[in-house]
Structures are given as C-alpha cells and as structure tokens.
Amino acid sequence: MKTLVGSMDGMGPAEALHAVAELQKEVSRTESALVRGARQAGLSWEAIALCLGVSRQAVHRKYGKQ
C-alpha cells in the first residue's frame, strides 16, 4: 500500500483521487470474493465479521445475498 500511495506523489490531485477510487473498487471486489470463498469453506458470518472488524449483521447485510 505504501508503494502504491508513494507512486501517487507525481500525480495531480484529480489523478490521485481517481487512482484511489479505482483502488477502492478493487478492494471491494477482492473482499467480496474472499467473503464468498470463506462462506463456501464453511466460515460463519460471525467469524467473517470478526476478521473484517464489523458486526455479524453488517457483513450479512452486505454479502448475505451472494
């Protein structure tokens, strides 16, 4: 992450914000895939929530329909 943020030093503010938005999308896609894999591996919503640092209800509300 530090390397990625460091590579933004030469960017203007708009370019850097665009890069951050793209990173957020990628992190979201990755998290979704990992949650799906965790559920398929038998992890409970509570265990996944603990890993993500959120409540069981929050993770189930976000990913429960996958």
N, C-alpha and C positions, 0 to 999 in steps of 0.2 A: 504494500500500500504506500509506504514512504517513497519507493521508487516511482510509483505511478504519480503521486502528488508532486514529487520533485520534477517530473517531466512536464508539469504544467507551468513551471516557472517562466518559460519563454512565451506562454500564451497570453493573449489579452483576456480581460475579464469575461467577455461573452464566450470566447472559445473554451475557457476553463469551465464555465458553468455548463456549457454543452457537454463537455467531457464528463463532468460529474453526473449529469443526468443520464448519460449512457452507462456509466458505472453502476448507478442505482438500478437501472433496468436489468443489467447483467446479474447483479447480486440478487435481485428479486427472482429472476428466472432460476438461478442456481439454488436459492433457498427452497423454492417450490419443488424442484426436482429432488432435493435432499429430503424434504419432508415426505414426499411421495415414496421414496425409497425406504425411509425409516418406517413408515406405516406398513409397507409390504414386508419388511423384515420383522414386523411384529411389535414395534415400539408403541407404547400407549401415547395418547395425546398429552398426558401429564408428563411423560418422560421427554417428549419432543419440546414441550413448553419450557421445561426446566433447562434444556440445552440452549434454547433461544432466549431465555431470560424474560419470558412473558407468562401470562396466565394460561391455564389449560383452555379456558373459554375463548381467549383471544386467538390462540392457534387453531382451535377447532372452527371458530367462526371464519377465519381467513382461509383455511385449507380443507375444511371438512367435506366439501362437495367435490373434491378431486377424484 
